[in-house]
Amino acid sequence: MSNSRLTLLYPTGYQHRSFYWILVCAVMLMSSCQERNSSPNVLFISVDDWNDWVGCMGDSIVQTPNLDRLAEMGMLFTNAHCAAPVCNPSRASLMTGLLPSTTGVYNNAQPIFATHPDLVSIPRHFKNNEYLVEGGGKTYHEQIGFNNPGDWDYYFLWDEGNRENGWWGQYGLPPAPQPEIRPEHSIADLTVLNFDWSELDVPDHWMPDYKVASWARYFLSRQHDRPFFLATGIFKPHIPWYVPKEYFDLYDIEDINLPPYNPDDLEDVPEAGRVIALDHRSKHEKVVEMGLWKDAIRAYYASISHSDRQVGRVLEGLEKSNYLDNTIIVLWSDHGYHLGEKDHWHKLTLWERATRVPMIIIAPGITTPGSVCNKSVSLIDLYPTLIELCNLPSKPELDGHSLVPLLRDPEAEWEYPAITTRDRNNHAIRTEQFRYIRYQDGTEELYDHSNDPNEWTNLADEEQYREIKSELSKWLPADNAEDALHKTRDLVFNKEEYKWYAKPE
């Protein structure tokens, strides 16, 4: 071998040092790429207004084969609860890891990024750490200006025309399929427009949630050069319950069971709780009087099965991809739902029916397939959980706690209750055994779930439970933030800039 060949293969002096550093940099780059590519992906699936009516959670009527299959793949949390029993504050708290009492976001009229523009959300944290971050459907509240474009590399809207309209979801309005005459049921004239249902004679692929699921499948079919965070937001079973007839056909009205109901249920409930239960949007007595109770429940079941089908289509897309073995799957509902219990319909209460949600986590290499955890946990815990599972920089300011110890062992020690807030200074504390509610006027409710799963007997005034109330009250938020800015009272939204401004004096 000639000296020139030797020089090329084994350079000396400056050539040697240059070659050495090039080699080191190449190795470091390869190592960095391998480490980045080996980071787990995240498939983040949300559903809306879905309570615990799921087959794997014990409902014998509902048909949810895909959620049941998800539960068999990982861990089902049977005692998971929302941080707020209404869409916007629940989603804002989950996505930012901060309780409503921390941010002041208590209702659907308070866009969190208008008051707190610098908050780093879950998708933004992943984006800041070199993940490809895309989303679609209802992840944040779907009203104009409630999402944050900076959180995403791309966001899919089922109706592209809404991109110029503040990313409005517009799920219950055209061009989403509607019945010929709306409302179809006159109960909507007595309550709210969307409290309606219809068996639509349209194909499934016309539905907004089908389009969102199809987009997610397309995303999963593509090759990505870095780990991804994919948020897929399914709107149903949110009202109006307009879904194709095929889903209504899954349920015979004669097979529908009414939920547990006690006509004297509200007698031992404080006035603050009765006001919430008998809210003008409910009119339970009218639902019963008009003979619509079972009919409405059937429509809710049909909407659940429509959502379950779309979740299954997304899961099928993941299973056909190259990502299944290295993808964390998280499924959650933003809050529960009343269907006549405690004379109430819809959400907004601090009782079990409105706070309990289906939540499933599949973490490859950590969760045991088919495992079940009965500890009381909160949606607020998902942010720190994902940080630990994906080895992202920690965020000690978050209000939740990582669920990873429970993902490894569902019987691991867990001292934290679930805290749910409804408007300012109204809170529920849920442990494995008890639900304790304190309203802003100081009145209380206490229920023992070991023998009262329907929360029919308020124990708050019984002397023997004074110590239990005292212990549970220690978990009540010490500070309750002032109300965040209101979208119409305090703010003006610029659609072109996608930005909130203070309303002129």
C-alpha positions as CSV (number, residue, x, y, z in Angstrom):
1,M,0.0,0.0,0.0
2,S,1.3,3.4,-1.0
3,N,2.1,6.2,1.5
4,S,-0.7,8.2,-0.1
5,R,-3.2,5.4,0.6
6,L,-1.9,5.2,4.2
7,T,-2.3,8.9,4.6
8,L,-5.9,8.7,3.5
9,L,-6.7,5.8,5.8
10,Y,-4.6,6.8,8.8
11,P,-4.2,10.6,8.6
12,T,-1.7,12.3,11.0
13,G,-1.3,15.8,12.5
14,Y,-4.0,18.3,11.5
15,Q,-5.6,15.8,9.2
16,H,-5.8,13.3,12.0
17,R,-7.4,15.7,14.4
18,S,-9.9,16.9,11.8
19,F,-10.8,13.3,10.9
20,Y,-11.2,12.5,14.6
21,W,-13.6,15.3,15.3
22,I,-15.6,14.5,12.2
23,L,-15.9,10.9,13.4
24,V,-16.9,12.0,16.9
25,C,-19.5,14.3,15.6
26,A,-20.9,11.7,13.2
27,V,-21.1,9.2,16.1
28,M,-22.8,11.7,18.3
29,L,-25.2,12.7,15.6
30,M,-26.1,9.0,14.9
31,S,-26.5,8.4,18.6
32,S,-28.7,11.5,18.9
33,C,-30.9,10.4,16.0
34,Q,-31.1,6.8,17.4
35,E,-32.1,8.2,20.8
36,R,-34.6,10.6,19.3
37,N,-36.1,7.9,17.1
38,S,-36.4,5.5,20.0
39,S,-38.3,7.9,22.1
40,P,-41.9,6.7,22.4
41,N,-44.7,8.2,20.3
42,V,-47.9,9.3,21.9
43,L,-51.4,8.7,20.5
44,F,-53.7,11.0,22.6
45,I,-57.4,10.2,22.0
46,S,-60.2,12.2,23.6
47,V,-63.9,11.7,23.6
48,D,-66.5,14.2,24.8
49,D,-69.3,13.9,27.4
50,W,-68.7,10.1,27.7
51,N,-69.4,8.9,31.2
52,D,-68.6,5.4,32.5
53,W,-71.0,3.6,30.2
54,V,-68.4,1.3,28.7
55,G,-68.5,-2.4,28.5
56,C,-65.2,-2.9,30.3
57,M,-66.4,-0.7,33.1
58,G,-69.5,-2.8,33.7
59,D,-72.2,-1.5,31.4
60,S,-74.1,-4.6,30.1
61,I,-76.1,-2.7,27.3
62,V,-73.6,-0.5,25.6
63,Q,-71.6,-1.8,22.6
64,T,-68.0,-0.5,22.9
65,P,-65.8,-3.3,21.5
66,N,-62.9,-0.9,20.7
67,L,-62.7,0.7,24.1
68,D,-62.9,-2.8,25.6
69,R,-60.1,-3.9,23.3
70,L,-58.0,-0.9,24.3
71,A,-58.5,-1.8,28.0
72,E,-57.2,-5.3,27.2
73,M,-54.1,-3.8,25.7
74,G,-53.1,-1.8,28.8
75,M,-54.4,-0.3,32.0
76,L,-58.0,0.7,32.7
77,F,-58.5,3.3,35.5
78,T,-62.0,2.6,37.0
79,N,-61.9,5.6,39.4
80,A,-60.7,8.4,37.1
81,H,-62.2,11.9,37.4
82,C,-62.1,15.2,35.6
83,A,-60.8,18.5,37.1
84,A,-64.0,20.3,36.1
85,P,-67.4,18.9,35.0
86,V,-67.7,21.0,31.8
87,C,-65.8,21.0,28.5
88,N,-63.5,24.1,28.5
89,P,-62.2,24.1,32.1
90,S,-61.7,20.4,32.0
91,R,-59.7,20.4,28.8
92,A,-57.8,23.6,29.7
93,S,-56.7,22.0,33.0
94,L,-55.8,18.7,31.4
95,M,-53.8,20.3,28.6
96,T,-51.9,22.7,30.9
97,G,-51.6,20.5,34.0
98,L,-53.1,23.2,36.2
99,L,-56.3,23.0,38.2
100,P,-59.1,25.5,37.6
101,S,-58.4,27.0,41.0
102,T,-54.9,27.8,39.8
103,T,-55.8,29.4,36.5
104,G,-59.2,30.8,37.2
105,V,-60.7,29.0,34.1
106,Y,-64.0,27.8,35.5
107,N,-66.5,27.9,32.6
108,N,-66.9,27.6,28.9
109,A,-66.5,31.4,28.3
110,Q,-62.9,31.7,29.5
111,P,-60.2,31.0,26.8
112,I,-57.2,30.0,28.9
113,F,-54.5,31.5,26.7
114,A,-56.2,34.9,26.8
115,T,-55.4,35.1,30.5
116,H,-52.3,32.9,30.5
117,P,-50.6,33.3,27.1
118,D,-47.3,31.9,28.2
119,L,-48.5,28.6,29.6
120,V,-46.7,25.6,28.1
121,S,-49.3,23.0,27.2
122,I,-48.8,19.3,26.7
123,P,-48.4,19.5,22.9
124,R,-46.2,22.6,23.2
125,H,-43.9,20.8,25.7
126,F,-43.5,17.9,23.2
127,K,-43.0,20.3,20.3
128,N,-40.3,22.1,22.3
129,N,-38.5,18.8,22.7
130,E,-38.2,17.9,19.0
131,Y,-41.5,15.9,18.7
132,L,-43.6,16.2,15.6
133,V,-46.9,17.5,17.1
134,E,-50.2,17.3,15.2
135,G,-53.8,17.3,16.3
136,G,-57.3,17.2,14.9
137,G,-60.9,17.3,16.1
138,K,-61.9,18.5,19.6
139,T,-58.8,18.7,21.8
140,Y,-59.2,22.1,23.4
141,H,-62.7,23.5,23.6
142,E,-63.9,24.0,20.1
143,Q,-65.1,27.6,20.3
144,I,-63.5,30.4,18.3
145,G,-60.0,31.2,19.6
146,F,-59.8,28.5,22.3
147,N,-57.1,26.4,20.6
148,N,-53.5,27.6,20.4
149,P,-52.0,27.4,16.8
150,G,-48.5,27.6,18.3
151,D,-49.0,24.3,20.0
152,W,-49.1,22.3,16.8
153,D,-47.0,21.6,13.7
154,Y,-50.4,21.0,12.0
155,Y,-54.0,20.9,13.1
156,F,-56.8,19.2,11.2
157,L,-60.2,20.7,11.0
158,W,-63.0,18.5,9.7
159,D,-64.5,21.5,7.9
160,E,-61.5,23.4,6.4
161,G,-63.6,26.6,6.1
162,N,-63.4,27.0,9.8
163,R,-59.7,27.6,9.8
164,E,-60.3,31.2,9.0
165,N,-63.1,31.4,11.6
166,G,-60.9,31.1,14.7
167,W,-60.6,27.3,14.4
168,W,-64.3,26.9,15.3
169,G,-65.3,23.2,15.7
170,Q,-68.9,23.7,14.5
171,Y,-69.8,20.1,15.3
172,G,-73.5,20.6,16.0
173,L,-74.2,22.8,13.0
174,P,-74.1,22.6,9.2
175,P,-72.2,21.3,7.2
176,A,-72.4,18.5,9.8
177,P,-75.3,16.3,8.9
178,Q,-78.6,17.4,10.4
179,P,-82.2,16.2,10.5
180,E,-84.6,17.8,8.0
181,I,-86.4,19.6,10.8
182,R,-84.4,20.8,13.8
183,P,-85.1,20.3,16.7
184,E,-86.6,16.9,16.1
185,H,-87.7,16.7,19.7
186,S,-89.6,19.5,21.4
187,I,-87.7,19.0,24.7
188,A,-85.0,21.2,23.0
189,D,-87.5,24.1,22.9
190,L,-87.8,23.8,26.7
191,T,-84.1,23.4,27.5
192,V,-81.3,24.1,25.0
193,L,-81.2,23.8,21.2
194,N,-78.7,21.0,21.2
195,F,-80.6,18.7,23.6
196,D,-81.9,16.8,20.6
197,W,-81.3,13.5,18.7
198,S,-82.0,12.0,15.3
199,E,-81.4,8.8,13.4
200,L,-79.7,10.2,10.3
201,D,-80.1,8.6,6.9
202,V,-76.5,9.3,5.9
203,P,-73.3,7.2,5.5
204,D,-70.8,7.2,8.3
205,H,-68.1,8.9,6.3
206,W,-70.2,12.1,6.2
207,M,-69.8,12.5,9.9
208,P,-67.2,14.9,11.4
209,D,-65.7,12.3,13.8
210,Y,-65.3,9.9,10.9
211,K,-63.3,12.5,9.0
212,V,-61.1,13.2,12.1
213,A,-60.4,9.5,12.5
214,S,-59.6,9.2,8.8
215,W,-57.1,12.0,9.1
216,A,-55.5,10.3,12.1
217,R,-55.2,7.0,10.1
218,Y,-53.6,8.9,7.3
219,F,-51.1,10.5,9.7
220,L,-50.2,7.0,11.1
221,S,-49.8,5.6,7.6
222,R,-47.0,8.0,6.8
223,Q,-43.3,7.7,7.6
224,H,-42.0,10.2,10.2
225,D,-38.4,11.0,10.9
226,R,-38.9,11.8,14.5
227,P,-41.2,10.7,17.4
228,F,-44.7,12.2,17.3
229,F,-47.5,13.4,19.5
230,L,-50.8,12.9,17.8
231,A,-54.0,14.3,19.4
232,T,-57.2,12.9,18.0
233,G,-60.4,14.5,19.4
234,I,-63.7,12.7,18.9
235,F,-66.8,15.0,19.5
236,K,-69.5,12.4,20.2
237,P,-71.3,11.6,22.4
238,H,-71.7,15.3,22.9
239,I,-75.2,16.7,22.1
240,P,-76.9,16.9,19.6
241,W,-77.1,13.1,19.3
242,Y,-77.3,13.1,15.5
243,V,-75.6,9.9,14.2
244,P,-76.3,7.5,11.4
245,K,-79.3,5.2,11.9
246,E,-77.0,2.1,11.9
247,Y,-75.9,3.1,15.5
248,F,-79.5,3.5,16.7
249,D,-80.2,0.0,15.3
250,L,-77.7,-1.5,17.7
251,Y,-80.1,-0.8,20.5
252,D,-83.7,-2.0,21.0
253,I,-85.7,0.5,23.0
254,E,-87.1,-2.4,25.1
255,D,-83.6,-3.4,26.2
256,I,-82.8,0.1,27.6
257,N,-82.6,0.2,31.3
258,L,-83.2,3.5,33.2
259,P,-80.3,4.6,35.4
260,P,-80.6,4.2,39.2
261,Y,-83.1,6.9,40.3
262,N,-84.3,8.0,43.7
263,P,-87.3,10.4,43.6
264,D,-86.3,11.8,47.0
265,D,-82.6,12.1,46.1
266,L,-82.3,15.9,46.5
267,E,-84.0,16.1,49.8
268,D,-80.7,15.9,51.8
269,V,-78.7,18.0,49.3
270,P,-77.9,21.6,50.1
271,E,-79.6,24.4,48.2
272,A,-76.4,25.1,46.2
273,G,-76.5,21.5,44.9
274,R,-80.3,21.6,44.2
275,V,-79.8,24.8,42.2
276,I,-77.2,23.0,40.0
277,A,-79.3,19.9,39.6
278,L,-82.5,21.7,38.6
279,D,-80.7,24.0,36.1
280,H,-82.9,25.2,33.2
281,R,-81.0,22.9,30.8
282,S,-82.2,19.8,32.5
283,K,-86.0,19.7,32.9
284,H,-86.0,16.0,33.9
285,E,-89.6,16.2,34.8
286,K,-90.4,17.2,31.3
287,V,-88.3,14.4,29.8
288,V,-90.3,11.9,31.8
289,E,-93.6,13.7,31.2
290,M,-93.0,13.6,27.4
291,G,-92.0,9.9,27.5
292,L,-88.5,10.5,26.2
293,W,-86.3,9.1,29.0
294,K,-85.5,5.8,27.3
295,D,-85.5,7.3,23.9
296,A,-82.8,9.8,24.9
297,I,-80.7,7.1,26.6
298,R,-80.9,5.1,23.4
299,A,-79.6,8.1,21.5
300,Y,-76.7,8.5,23.9
301,Y,-75.8,4.8,23.5
302,A,-75.9,5.2,19.7
303,S,-73.6,8.2,19.9
304,I,-71.2,6.3,22.2
305,S,-71.1,3.4,19.7
306,H,-70.4,5.9,16.9
307,S,-67.5,7.3,18.8
308,D,-66.2,3.8,19.7
309,R,-66.2,2.9,16.0
310,Q,-64.0,5.9,15.2
311,V,-61.6,5.1,18.1
312,G,-61.4,1.6,16.6
313,R,-60.6,3.0,13.2
314,V,-57.7,5.0,14.6
315,L,-56.5,2.0,16.6
316,E,-56.6,-0.1,13.4
317,G,-54.5,2.5,11.7
318,L,-51.9,2.3,14.4
319,E,-51.9,-1.5,14.2
320,K,-51.3,-1.4,10.5
321,S,-48.4,1.1,10.9
322,N,-44.8,0.6,12.0
323,Y,-45.5,2.5,15.3
324,L,-47.6,0.2,17.5
325,D,-44.7,-1.3,19.6
326,N,-43.3,2.1,20.4
327,T,-46.5,4.2,20.9
328,I,-48.1,5.2,24.2
329,I,-51.9,5.3,23.9
330,V,-53.9,7.5,26.2
331,L,-57.7,7.6,26.0
332,W,-59.8,10.0,28.1
333,S,-63.2,11.7,28.3
334,D,-63.3,15.3,29.4
335,H,-66.1,14.6,32.0
336,G,-69.0,12.4,32.8
337,Y,-72.7,12.9,32.1
338,H,-76.1,12.7,33.8
339,L,-79.1,11.1,32.2
340,G,-81.7,11.7,34.8
341,E,-79.9,10.8,38.0
342,K,-80.5,13.3,40.7
343,D,-83.2,14.9,38.4
344,H,-80.4,16.2,36.2
345,W,-79.3,16.0,32.6
346,H,-76.0,16.8,31.0
347,K,-72.9,17.7,33.2
348,L,-71.9,20.6,35.5
349,T,-72.5,18.9,38.9
350,L,-69.9,17.7,41.5
351,W,-71.5,14.3,41.7
352,E,-70.0,11.0,40.5
353,R,-72.1,10.8,37.4
354,A,-70.6,14.1,36.1
355,T,-67.0,13.6,37.2
356,R,-66.2,9.9,36.5
357,V,-64.7,9.2,33.1
358,P,-63.2,6.3,31.2
359,M,-59.4,6.6,31.1
360,I,-57.1,4.0,29.5
361,I,-53.3,4.1,29.2
362,I,-51.2,1.7,27.2
363,A,-47.4,2.2,27.8
364,P,-45.4,-0.5,26.0
365,G,-43.0,-2.2,28.4
366,I,-44.6,-0.8,31.5
367,T,-48.3,-1.6,31.6
368,T,-49.5,-5.1,31.9
369,P,-52.2,-6.0,29.3
370,G,-55.6,-6.2,30.8
371,S,-54.6,-4.6,34.1
372,V,-57.1,-2.5,36.2
373,C,-56.4,0.3,38.7
374,N,-59.1,1.3,41.2
375,K,-57.2,4.2,42.8
376,S,-58.8,7.6,42.6
377,V,-56.9,9.5,39.9
378,S,-57.4,12.7,37.9
379,L,-57.1,13.8,34.3
380,I,-54.8,16.5,35.7
381,D,-52.3,13.6,36.3
382,L,-51.8,12.9,32.5
383,Y,-49.4,15.7,31.9
384,P,-46.8,14.7,34.5
385,T,-47.3,11.0,33.5
386,L,-46.4,11.7,29.9
387,I,-43.4,13.7,30.9
388,E,-42.1,10.7,32.9
389,L,-43.0,8.1,30.2
390,C,-41.3,10.1,27.4
391,N,-38.4,11.4,29.5
392,L,-39.2,15.1,28.9
393,P,-37.9,17.9,31.1
394,S,-39.8,18.0,34.3
395,K,-42.3,20.8,35.1
396,P,-42.6,21.0,38.9
397,E,-45.2,23.7,38.7
398,L,-47.9,21.2,37.5
399,D,-50.7,20.4,39.9
400,G,-51.0,16.7,39.0
401,H,-48.9,13.7,39.9
402,S,-47.3,11.1,37.6
403,L,-49.3,7.9,37.3
404,V,-46.2,5.8,36.3
405,P,-46.0,4.1,39.8
406,L,-49.6,2.9,39.3
407,L,-48.9,1.9,35.6
408,R,-46.2,-0.4,36.9
409,D,-48.2,-1.7,39.9
410,P,-52.0,-0.8,40.2
411,E,-51.8,-1.5,43.9
412,A,-48.9,0.8,44.6
413,E,-49.3,3.4,47.3
414,W,-51.2,6.4,46.1
415,E,-52.2,9.2,48.6
416,Y,-53.8,11.7,46.2
417,P,-57.5,12.1,45.8
418,A,-59.2,13.5,42.6
419,I,-60.2,17.2,42.9
420,T,-63.1,18.5,40.8
421,T,-64.1,22.2,40.7
422,R,-67.3,23.7,39.5
423,D,-67.1,27.4,39.2
424,R,-65.1,29.3,41.8
425,N,-64.7,27.8,45.2
426,N,-67.0,24.8,44.7
427,H,-65.1,21.6,45.0
428,A,-65.4,17.8,45.2
429,I,-62.8,15.5,46.8
430,R,-62.9,11.9,45.6
431,T,-60.9,9.1,47.4
432,E,-61.3,5.4,46.9
433,Q,-64.1,5.4,49.5
434,F,-65.6,8.9,49.8
435,R,-66.8,11.8,47.9
436,Y,-66.8,15.1,49.8
437,I,-68.3,18.3,48.4
438,R,-68.1,21.8,49.8
439,Y,-69.8,24.7,48.1
440,Q,-68.7,28.3,48.2
441,D,-71.4,29.0,50.9
442,G,-69.8,26.4,53.2
443,T,-72.6,23.7,52.8
444,E,-71.4,20.1,52.4
445,E,-72.1,16.7,51.1
446,L,-70.4,13.4,52.0
447,Y,-71.0,10.0,50.4
448,D,-69.5,6.6,51.3
449,H,-69.0,4.7,48.0
450,S,-68.4,1.5,49.8
451,N,-72.1,1.1,50.4
452,D,-73.7,4.1,48.5
453,P,-72.5,4.0,44.9
454,N,-75.4,6.2,43.7
455,E,-74.7,8.9,46.3
456,W,-78.2,8.8,47.7
457,T,-77.4,9.4,51.4
458,N,-75.6,12.6,52.4
459,L,-73.6,11.9,55.5
460,A,-72.2,15.4,56.0
461,D,-74.4,16.3,59.0
462,E,-73.6,13.1,60.9
463,E,-71.3,13.6,63.9
464,Q,-69.5,10.3,63.3
465,Y,-68.1,11.6,60.0
466,R,-66.7,14.9,61.3
467,E,-63.1,13.6,61.4
468,I,-63.4,12.2,57.9
469,K,-64.6,15.5,56.6
470,S,-61.8,17.3,58.4
471,E,-59.2,15.0,56.7
472,L,-60.8,15.3,53.3
473,S,-61.1,19.1,53.6
474,K,-57.3,19.4,53.8
475,W,-57.3,18.6,50.0
476,L,-59.5,21.6,49.2
477,P,-57.5,24.2,47.2
478,A,-56.1,26.8,49.6
479,D,-56.3,29.5,46.9
480,N,-59.1,30.0,44.4
481,A,-57.9,32.2,41.5
482,E,-60.1,35.0,40.4
483,D,-62.2,34.3,37.3
484,A,-60.1,34.3,34.1
485,L,-61.0,36.8,31.3
486,H,-64.4,36.3,29.8
487,K,-64.6,36.0,26.0
488,T,-67.5,38.5,25.5
489,R,-67.4,40.6,28.7
490,D,-63.6,41.3,28.7
491,L,-62.2,40.3,25.3
492,V,-62.2,40.9,21.6
493,F,-60.8,38.2,19.2
494,N,-59.0,39.0,16.0
495,K,-59.5,36.0,13.7
496,E,-56.8,37.1,11.2
497,E,-54.1,37.3,13.9
498,Y,-55.7,34.5,16.0
499,K,-55.2,36.7,19.0
500,W,-57.3,38.0,22.0
501,Y,-57.3,41.6,22.9
502,A,-58.7,43.4,25.9
503,K,-62.1,44.9,25.2
504,P,-61.9,48.7,24.8
505,E,-63.3,50.6,27.8
